[in-house]
């Protein structure tokens, strides 16, 4: 069993993944407008990710179904930041269109959060993001091979922290990826105006990182995780990240960071 701390600065406690406690909502987040861009088609799973955001104080989260069409730049610009989450194959044509439009959104100052599963997976059997968001050095990590735990010893957790004081780690003391522990094998890519690897996973892969390509562009945060939580009534016991750890805060901190740069 992986060890993890059980108390955050806001006083929230939980002893295991079966008895989640809501994080303390942050008033600052209540004014954010977030667009969730996803290929997920199962409503309960989409609701799980939206719940993770709303429990932290984010009130306005809209959903854009990438399986139906590619959003326009004008549609994206109605939001403070984007949360991009792939779960299935995407057509190469639409993948490039989306990557180009998202890159333009960032160039004009918009912030995005990308979870690596499966948006940054590079393989013949998966098409995630492509286009300029990948090729023009916007990202702090490289696309990589999808990894999944085969046994309890391969479950991922929060590893080395490189910047304890960074706002991306506010109230983050622990993280455990659950039975699946999805992540990608990748490397941190420094550069641009600002970039930083904030924390690693316990398998030494980058976990939380960001890049700002130039001083006028928005910030891109990459979270090397699957955003689905271990809601036992929805996904089975401990399949995804454990709710007794700080996945809620990691997602919320990332959206706050890219929205208020």
Secondary structure, DSSP 8 states (H G I E B T S, - for coil): ------B-TT--B-SSTTS-------GGGGG-EEEEEE----HHHHHHHHHHHHTTT--EEEEEETTT----HHHHTTSSEEEEE--S---HHHHHHHHHHHHHHHHTT-EEEEEHHHHTB-BTTB----THHHHTT--SB--BEEE--SSGGG--BEEEES-TT-GGGTT----B-TTT--EEE--B---SSEEEEEEEETTSSEEEEEEESSTTS-EEEEE-S---B--HHHH-TTSSB-TTSSHHHHHHHHHHHHH--
